[in-house]
Amino acid sequence: MPLYRRPSSPHWWVRIGRSIRKSTGTADRRQAEEFERVLAERIWRLKKLGDRTAISWNEAADKWLKGSQRPKRRDQEFLSWLKPKVGEQPISAIADEAVLEQLREDGLEAGWSHATIDRMMGTISAVLHRNLRNPPPIPMYRARSEEPHWLTPAEFRRLRRELPVHLALAAEFAVLTMLRMRSMLALTWDRVDLTKRRAWIPGRQMKGARTHGIPLSREAVSVLRRLRALNPEGAHVFQWDGAPIDDCNTLAFQKAVKRAKLAPLRWHDLRHTGASWAVQSGVTLQQLMELGGWRDYRSVLRYAHFAPDHLASAAQAVGRNVAQRPKRRSRNG
């Protein structure tokens, strides 16, 4: 019998093959039989047909956690909350639009804010993207900003004056290289060549999972030299009090933002700032995509409006067509 009872548990347990032993989570025999049937079918599809979408949500989430480079504490809290709701369901079932919407409603019933629900949906999205070839769009409450938030040079100087020295140097480097915070903080001195003015970050530390080479400007090299003088020991470029920095968007940063009268501002907006300045200075969108490590051209189109000059010749061609006056017909024509 695949179903059996354990003296220490009120629930039915299921036995499939030699290695699978699972609690059904219910003392109801009918529900336990349904659980066993669905589980057996899912395991069969996985082993016989190679259907990766048949793996359970719990298995997919564990796989993502082991390979993820992002902070896990909050993600683990969300996954623990999701486990009794969808844990044994195949991941393909979680990708259903109705299921995703129901999970949002469950979050509201739990008293969560829209921001917390969006963060939970972000965790779901990360798991689905890791395990499905064509993950569905994930519903979010937050309004998508049509234009990235960026600082003018004067605003950036104001912010820099308010930051402690280690964050001020990190902010300069963030603007100069347009690196995402986590990728930047992962940078180690063995991946920096100050003589040839270049650095690189392995794919496992990049959002796009591709190794990213960084050409270093003279200003970026100067920042790195000051960082080395500030922390002569240690493998990581960005340190504070002898230990690697694990987050720049700290209370110290937010207090500096308020003193500089720039709130609301996120650390990620420094990446937008560098990209905006680059395009305004004549960098093409193709060059920007490579400099900032964006994966596709669509990602940098949001900065196109900063430099409409490259369309000037096309606009002039339209103008010439409009300016051409039609020939007058002769009176005899």
Long-range contacts (C-beta under 8 A, 24 or more apart in sequence): 2-36, 2-40, 3-29, 3-32, 3-33, 3-36, 14-39, 16-40, 16-43, 17-43, 22-88, 25-84, 25-88, 35-88, 38-88, 39-88, 42-90, 52-131, 53-90, 53-91, 53-92, 53-131, 53-132, 54-90, 54-92, 55-90, 55-91, 55-131, 56-87, 56-88, 56-89, 56-90, 56-91, 57-82, 57-86, 57-87, 57-88, 57-89, 57-90, 57-91, 57-94, 57-127, 58-83, 58-87, 58-88, 59-91, 60-91, 60-127, 60-128, 60-130, 60-131, 61-127, 63-130, 63-131, 64-126, 64-127, 64-130, 64-131, 67-130, 68-126, 69-182, 69-204, 69-205, 70-126, 70-182, 74-119, 74-123, 75-123, 75-126, 78-119, 78-120, 78-123, 78-124, 79-123, 81-110, 81-120, 82-120, 82-124, 91-127, 91-128, 91-131, 91-132, 92-132, 94-124, 94-128, 95-128, 95-132, 95-135, 95-136, 96-136, 97-136, 97-139, 100-124, 100-136, 100-138, 100-139, 101-139, 104-139, 104-141, 114-141, 114-142, 115-141, 115-142, 117-141, 118-142, 147-302, 147-305, 148-269, 148-272, 148-275, 148-276, 148-302, 148-303, 149-265, 149-266, 149-269, 149-272, 150-269, 150-272, 150-273, 150-275, 150-276, 150-277, 151-262, 151-265, 151-269, 151-270, 151-273, 153-277, 155-260, 155-262, 156-273, 158-260, 158-261, 158-262, 159-256, 159-257, 159-260, 159-262, 159-265, 161-260, 162-255, 162-256, 162-257, 162-259, 162-260, 163-252, 163-253, 163-256, 164-252, 164-256, 165-230, 166-230, 166-238, 166-239, 166-240, 166-245, 167-248, 167-250, 167-252, 167-253, 167-256, 169-223, 169-226, 169-227, 169-230, 170-238, 170-245, 170-248, 171-248, 171-270, 172-219, 172-223, 173-220, 173-223, 173-224, 173-227, 174-248, 174-267, 174-270, 174-271, 174-274, 175-270, 175-273, 175-274, 175-277, 176-217, 176-219, 176-220, 176-223, 176-274, 177-214, 177-216, 177-220, 177-274, 178-271, 178-274, 178-275, 178-278, 178-291, 178-292, 178-293, 179-214, 179-271, 179-292, 179-293, 180-206, 180-207, 180-268, 180-271, 180-293, 181-247, 181-248, 181-249, 181-267, 181-268, 182-207, 183-207, 183-212, 183-293, 184-238, 185-236, 185-238, 185-244, 185-245, 185-246, 185-247, 185-248, 186-236, 187-236, 187-237, 187-238, 188-235, 188-236, 188-237, 189-228, 189-235, 189-236, 189-237, 190-235, 192-224, 192-237, 194-221, 194-224, 194-225, 197-221, 206-293, 207-293, 208-293, 208-294, 208-295, 210-293, 210-295, 212-293, 215-291, 275-300, 275-303, 276-303, 276-306, 278-303, 279-303, 279-304, 279-306, 279-307, 280-306, 280-307, 282-307, 284-310
